[in-house]
Amino acid sequence: MTISDLSIKNPVFAWMLMFFLMIFGWVGYSRMGVSQMPDVDFPVVNIAVTWEGAAPEIMEAEVVDVIEDAVTSVQGVKQITSSSKLGSAAITVELELERGVDVALQEIQTKIAQAQMRLPRDMDPPVVTKVNPEDQPIMWLALSGDVPVKDLMVYAQEVLKNKFQTVPGVGDIFLGGLIERNLRVWLDADKMRAEQITVEDILAAIHREHAEIPAGQIETPAREFNVRTLGEFTDPNKFGELLITQRGGAPIHIPIPLKRVTRIEDGLADQRRISRVNGSRAVGIGIRKQRGANAVEIADLVKKKMKEVEPGLPKGMKLGVNFDSTQFIKQSVSELTHHLLLAALLTSLVCWLFLGSWSSTLNVLLAIPTSVLGTFIVTYFLGFTLNSFTLLGLTLSIGIVVDDAIMVLENIVRHVEMGKSRLEGSVFGAREISFAAMAATIAILAIFLPVVFMKGIIGKFFFQFGVTISAAVSFSLLEALTLAPMRCSQFLETASHGSFIIRFVDKAFGRLTESYRRGLTWTLDHRWTVIACAAVFFAGSMVSLKFLRKEFMPAQDQSMFMMRLQTPVGSSMEFTDNKFKEVEAWL
């Protein structure tokens, strides 16, 4: 007993199998994330280091050389490049393609931690990240307004960041153009000279007096008490009351308040970055999504949160969307989905023209949702997203998944037209064509399945494409050998050749057959000429490969453009800011 016999004799089982694939496939589809590209980690690890005020030469000698020496011993490192500038440096570690990025990232972090004693103590901890397009912000919000810059920075960092971090699916919030809030101590040289106080005395007093250290505990026979020393000032206005108790390391009998020789300002750190929106100072709020999450859904939730936040914004502040990549993702997915549906409709029309029966067309057409929705079960459990590659695979598979069903259906129709009943025609027709259907499916899999085993970054991107189309073709074979014969045994109707459209199509195919016969006869009579022409055409196509342009991804028009303006080396922030204002005014 073949699998088609089992399906024909147990139609309930076959119908349940079809509905199972459709229902659970739809559930998987509804839960899949949406993104423009697959989640692929590039074999690159970035190390960012910051040492405020250090010259590029110092960064190179004291920081970069130490880190490069530490990470060189990590297995799978292919190349290390670095660039140093004032106060910061970037180190890029390129790995071998077969090296696992996550494991290499952990080893690099371990090597840097082991080399920490050789790095300057007052530099910021190195930040180690891997390169993945999915880690880029999916959208940028902008908080702007005609209010003091400090108010913008503080509100964005202490209020808005926390609000948007709670949105489901948001992985991280990145604040662009943020200037950290700082407590600035402005020294008065004349007053310091009068009090015989130096800068070192003030720094030592701040380190010594503005600190909260563990104080232990008090124990009694009955109870224990934790002791806390309140050494840090929580109010900037009271910071000036900090006492300078030493002068040159020697104690001062009458301590000097800090505010006597300085001016305390609750302000911002040094301005090394400026961001504006429509000419007004702003803070950018970058939204990064979690891996595998639905980018479009997250963007909608963020916009919904914006509407909730806007009524509570301080007077003079405005919050808006400055960049939204999900609009392009939504358009791309919608366009591919539209093409998917259009391909299904055109396939059904062609099937009707060929088969001449609506019941036969419906039988073939049901193979499309069964195979496509069944594919979503596989892609969901493999952690894929609805992206350009998976949707491309599904679009290409529309015309393929009906091939097996048409093959089986046509043979069953032939048996029915020979006088057999629908049941007998379905049994004998499916048995005869099963091996041919399997051979055709294996031939198609032999084309697309090797894509799954491609190496390199291209292979990682096309992995989801290969798996998707291979799964769809495999489900189409299952559908053709089980569900299609069962449906034929229940409601198959042969075509009526009295219809005008059917007669027209039959005549057209008759003329096409005659033309093909004449062309085939000529080809067989001039076989060496045909072989020579084919060889010339093949050689010409191979030569044309040298003239084809090569690029990682095709150019895509997203209805936006970006400009990068660079001023001469050594330009001040004020000079650079003025040049940018000129460009903004021109735009």
N, C-alpha and C positions, 0 to 999 in steps of 0.2 A: 504494500500500500504506500503510495507516494504522499507527499505533504499536501498536494492539491486534492487527492482523494479524501484525506482526513478532513480538509476544510469543507469540501462539498457535502460530505455525509454528516458533518456537524456544523451546520450553518450558524447556530447560536454561538458556538466558540469563535467562528470567524468574525461575526458581527461584533462580539465583545472585544476581540483583538483590535479591530479597526477603531472602535470607540475609545479603547484604552490608549492607543497611540495618539488619537486626536485630542482627547481630554487632557492627558498628562503632558502631551506636547505643548498644549496651550498654557498650561500651568507653568511649565518651564520657560516658555516665551515671555510670559508676564513677569517672571521673576529675574530675568536676565538683565544685566547692566547694559547701558548704552554708552558707547564711546566712539570716537572717530577712528582710532587705531587700536590694534591689539595691545595687551599689556606685555611689553617686551623690555627686559633689562639689558641695556647696552653693556658690553664688557669694559666699562670705564668706571673708575672710582675717583671722585674729586675730593681733595683735602683743602679746606680753606682755613687760613691762620691769620690772626689779627694781633698786632702789637702796636698800640697807639704811639704815634710819633716816631717810629723807627724808620731810618733811611732805607732805601732799597738795598744798598750794599750790606747793611746790618741784617736785614731780613734774610738775604741770601746766605750770609756766612753763619749766623747764629741760629736760624730756624730751618730754612729750606734744606740746607746741606745735611742737617741732623735727621730730618724726617726722611729725606731721600735715601740716606744710608740705612735707616731702619727698615723701610718697606722694600728695599731691593731684595732682601732675602725671602720675601713671600713667594710661594710657589705659583707659577703661572704668570708672573709679571712679564709683559712683552716690552713695554717702553714707559719711561717716566719723563714728563715734561713739567716745567714750572715757569712761573713769571712772578716777579717781585715788584712792588711799588711802595710808595710811602705808606707805612702803617699796615700793610697787608700783603699776602702772597697767596697764590693759587697753585696747587700741585695736582697734576692729572696723571693717574696711573692707568695705563692701558693693559688689559689682560688678554691672555690667549682665549680664543673663542670657546674652547671646550672647558674652560675653567669656570666653576660655579661662582657667580658674582656675590651671592649672599655669604658663602663661606670665605671668599677672599676678603670681603668687607670686614668680617669679624677678625680675621688674621691681621689685617692692616691696623685696625683699632687696637689690637693687642700689642703689635710692634710699636705703635706710637706711645701707648701707655708705658711700655718698658723703657722707652727713650725719654720719658717725661723729665727725669732728673737732669738731662743734658740740655733741656730747653730753658729759656728765661722764665723766672718765677712770676713776673708781672704781666706776661702775655696771656691772652684769652685762650681757653682750651681749643685745640684744633677740632674742626667740624668735618666729619667724614660722611660723604653721601655718594650714592650711586646714581647713574644717569638713566632716566626713564621718562619718555614723553608724557606718561600718565601722571607724573609728579608735578607737571606744570600747572599753575593756577588755571582753572576752567573759566573763571570770570574775575574781573576787577571792579570793586566798588570804590567810590571816591567820596571822602568826607571833606567838604570845602565850605568856605564862607568868609565873610568879612569880619572875622573875630581874631583876637590875638593868637599867634601861632602856637603858643604854649597850650591854650585851651583846646585847640584842635588835636594836638599830639596826646595830651592827657586823656581826652574823652575817647579817642580812637583806641588807645592802648588799654585803658582801665575799664571801659564800658562796652564799646562796640565789639571788641575782640571776643570778650566772654559771651556776648549774646549770640554771635554767629558760630562760635565753636560748638554750641549745643544743637545746631541744626543736624538732623539725622543724615549720615553719609559724608559729612564734612570731616576731612582728615586733619587739616592744619590750616591756620590762618597766617598769612604773611603780610606784614605791614610795610608798604613801600614808601620811601621818603620820610620815615619816622625818625625824629630826633629825640633821643632819650631825655627824660626829665632828670635834671641835675641840680644839686645844691652848689652854687658857685661862691667861692670865697675870694673877694677882691681885696688885695693887699694895699695898705696905705704906707708908702715908704717913709714919709716924714714921721708918722706916729710910731712906726716900728723903730726908727732911729732914736726917737725920744725915749722909748721904753727899752732900747738895746735888745730888741727881739729880731731874730733871723727867720728866714723861711723854713729852715730845718726845725727850729723850735716850734713853729706853728704846725708843721706836718707831724712832728712827734707828738704834740699835744692832741691832735685830732685822732691819730692812731691809738693813743693811749687812753684818752678819756671817752671817745665816741665808740665804745665797744661793749658788747654784752658777752661775758664769759661764764662758763659753768661755775656755780657756787656751791655745789654739793648739797647736803641735806643735814637736818638736825634730828637727832634721835633721842627719844625719851623712853623710859620703861613702858609707857602706854601707847605712844604715837610716834609717827615719823612725819617730818615736814620737808618738802622740797624748797630750796632757797634759790631765789632768782635775783640777780643784780641788774637793776634797770639802768644800764650804762649808755643806751642809745637814745638820742633825742628824736622824738616822733613829730615835734612841731618845728618847722623851719625857723619860725620867729624866735624860738628859744635856743636855737643853735648858737647864737652869739654869746650866750651865757657860759659856754664852755670855757674852762679855766686853763690858762697856760701856767703850769706849775714849775717848769724848768727853763733855765736860760743857759744854753751851751752845755747841757747835761747836769748842771748844778741846780739844786732846788731854789725856788724863789720864795721868800718868806711871806710876801703879799702877792698871791696869784693875780694874774692879769686876765680879765675877761676877753674873749676873742673879739667881741664887737668893738673893743676900744682901739684895736689896731687894724681892723678889717671892716669890710662891708659885705653882709650876707645877702645873697640873691637866690631866690627860688626860681630858677630858670631852666634852660635847656643845655644839652651838651654842645660842643663845637659843631657848627653847621657845615657838614661835609656833603650834604645831599639836599636837593630842593625838588619838590613836586608841585605841579600846578594843574588845575583843570579850568579851562576857559579863562585863563589869566588870573585866577584866584589861588592862593596857597591851599594845598590839599594834602591829605594822607590817603595813600592807596591801600585798599584792603583786598588782598589776594586770597581767593577761595581755592584750596586744594581738596580734591575729593579722595575718598578712600579707594584702595585698589578694588577693581571689579564692581564699583558702585555705578548706579545709573546717573550719568553726568547731567542729562536733561532734567531728570526728576529733582536732583540736588539744586540745580539752578532755579527751578520753579519754587522750591522750598525757601531758598535764600531770598528770592524776590518777595515771597509772602512775608518772611521775617522783616524785610525792609519796610513793608507797609505798616507792620506792627510797631517798628522802632521810630519811624518818621514823626509821629505826633509828639513823642517825648524828647525830640532833639532840642538842645539849647537854642535860644533865639539867635538867628544869624547863621546857623549851620545848615547845610544841605547835604543829603546823601543820595547818590545816584549811581547807576550802572555805567561804568566807563568802557568796559570791554566784556563781551560775552561770547566765548567760543562755542557755547552750546547752540547758539542760533545756527551756525554753520553745520554743526553735528545734526541738529534737528532737520535741517533742510536736506542734508546728504542722506540720512536714514529715510526720510519721507520720500525722497526721489527714488531711492533703491526699492523701497516698499511699493511705490507706485509702479515701477517697472516689473516688480515681481507679480503684482496682480494683473498688469497688462499682458505679461507673458503667459499667464494662466488662461486669460480670456482668448488670446490669439491661438494658443494651443488647442483649446476646446473647439474653436471655429474650424481650424484645420482638420481636427479629428472628425468633425461632423461632415466636412466636405469629402473626406476620404471614406468614411464608414457609411454615411448616408442614413444613420439611424440615431435618434435622440437617446434611446436607451443605451446604445453602444457608446455614444459620446459621454453620457453621464457615467457609465461604467469606467471609462478611461479617465474622465475628469476627476473622479474620486481618488484616483491614485496620487494626485498632486497634493491635496491636504494631508493624506495619510502619510506620505513619504516626508513631506516638508515638516509637518508638526512632529512626526516621530524623530526627525533630526534634532529638533530643539531639546528633546530629552537627553540626547548624547551631549550636545553643546552645553547644556545647563550643568550637568554633573561634571563636565570637564573644566568648568569655571570660565568658559568663553563669554564674551560680550557680543552684543549686536553692534558690529563695526563694519567698516567698508569691506573687509576681507570675508567675513562670514556671510554677509548679505550678498556679496558678489558670487560666492559659491552657491548659495541658494538660487540666485537668479539664473546662473548657468545650468543648474540641475533641473530647472522646470521642464525644458525640452527633453531631458535625458530620462527622467523618472517615468515618463509615459511610454517609453520605447518598449519596455518589457510587457507592459499591460496591453499595448496595441498588438504586439507579436502574439501573445496568448489569445487575445480576443479574436483576432483575425482567423486563427486556426480553429477556434471553437465555432465561429460563424460558418466557416467552410464545412465543418461536419454537420451543422444544423441544416445548411442549405442542401446537403446530400440526403436529407430525409430523417436524420436522427432527432430524438427528442432533445430538449434543452439540457436535461440531466446527462444523457449519454454523450451528447456533443461536448459538454463541459469536461466530463471525465476523460474521454479519449483525446480531445483536443489539447487539454493541459498536459497529459502524459507525453504526447508526441513532441511538444514544443519545450518541455522543461529543460532539457539539456541545452538546446539552442539559446534559451533565455539566460541560463547560467553562464554559457560561453560568452554571450554578448556583454553581460554584466562584468565578468572577470576582465574582458578586454578593456572596458571603460575604466575599471579600477586600476588596471596596469598603467593607464595614462596618468591618473590623478594621485594614486596612492604614493608613488615615489616623491611627490612634492612634500609629503610629511617628513621625509628623511633628508631634506635639503640642509646643508650646513650654513653657518654664518648668520649674520643679522637678517638677511633676506629669508633664510630658512625659518627663522623664528617668526617672522611676520606671516609667511605663507603656510605655517603649520596649521593654523586655524582654518585657512581656506581648504587645504587638502583634506583635513579631517571632516569638515562640514560636507563637502561634495561627495566624499567617499561614503559617509554615513547615509546621505540621501539616496545614492545609487543602491546601496545595500538594502535599504528599506524598500526601494522600488522593486527589487527582486522578490523580497518577502511578500510584498503586496501582490505582485503578478502571479506568484505560485500558490497563494492561499486565498486572498480576498477576491481577486478578479474572477477566477473560476467559480467561486461560490455565488457571486452576484449574477454571473451569466446563467447559472443553473436555475435562478429564481425569476429573473425578469428580462432576459435577453429577447430582443425582437430583431429580426433580420430586416434589411433595408428594402423599401419598396422602390422599384426602378421606374415607377410611373411618374415620379416627380420631375418637373422641368429642370430643377437645379441638379438633381442626381443625373439625369440624362445628359445635361450639359457637361458636368464634371467627367462622366464616363467617356463622352466623345473627346473631351480635351485630353484625357489620359490616353485614349486610343491613339490620337495623333502624336502625342508625346512618345508613346511606345514605338510607333512607326519611325519617328525621327531618330530615336535612340538606336533602333535596329539598323537603319542605314548608316548612322555614324559609326556604330560598332563594326559593321561590315568593312567600311573604308579603313578603319583603324587596323583591323586584322590583316587587310591586304597590304598595308604600308607600315608594317610593324617596326621596321628599322628606322624609318623616318620619325615615327612617334617616339621611339626610345631616344633618338638623337635630340629631338626637340625637348624632351623631358630632362635630359642630361644638361643641355645648355641652360634651360630655365633654372635648374637646381644650382648649377655653378654660378649663375648670375645672382641668384638670391643669397648665396654664401658671400659673394664679393660685396654685395650691398650692405652687409652687416658692418663693414668698416666705416661706412658713412653715416650710420645711425647714431643719433645723439644718445648719450647714456646719462642717467640720473637715478638717484635713489627713489625719489617719489616724483610723480608728475606735478607740474605747476597747477595750482588751484587758485581760482579767483574768489577770495572771501570778502570782496567789496570793502577793503581797507588797505592802507599802506602804512609803513613805519619808516621813520627817518632817524638817522644817527648823525649827530653833529659833534665834531671833535675840535676843540680849540688847541692852539699850540701848547707844547709841553711847557709846564711851569705857569700856566695861566691861573689867575686867582679865581676863587669862587664868584666874586663880584663881577669880574670880567666875563666869565662864562655865563653867568646868569643874565647879564645884559645882552649878550649875543643871542641867547635863547629867547629872550623877550622880543628881540627884533624879528626872529623867525616866526614866533607866534603871532606878532602883529601882521606880518606879511601873509600868513596863512589865513 
